[in-house]
Amino acid sequence: MLRLAEGGWELEHRLIMEAQLGRKLQPGENVHHINGDKLDNRPENLELWLTRQPTGARVEDLVKWAREIIEQYGNDY
């Protein structure tokens, strides 16, 4: 569902997640509906997901990527 927000219309589930986080969503972040019902925007039905991922599967690349994630989210979870 769309909801009127500052600067125009925004998707309701994104606004709810931003309120939960206390900040705007960052590039690469999206909101997942746990039960699959995209109309169910209750906070307990929403999860923060990352769409970013490394392009390769080398251990060195994965460790670098993991450190970036920990630096960005380490104290939030």
Secondary structure, 3 states (H helix, E strand, C coil): CEEEECCEEEEHHHHHHHHHHCCCCCCCEEEEECCCCCCCCCHHHEEEEECCCCCCCCHHHHHHHHHHHHHHHCCCC
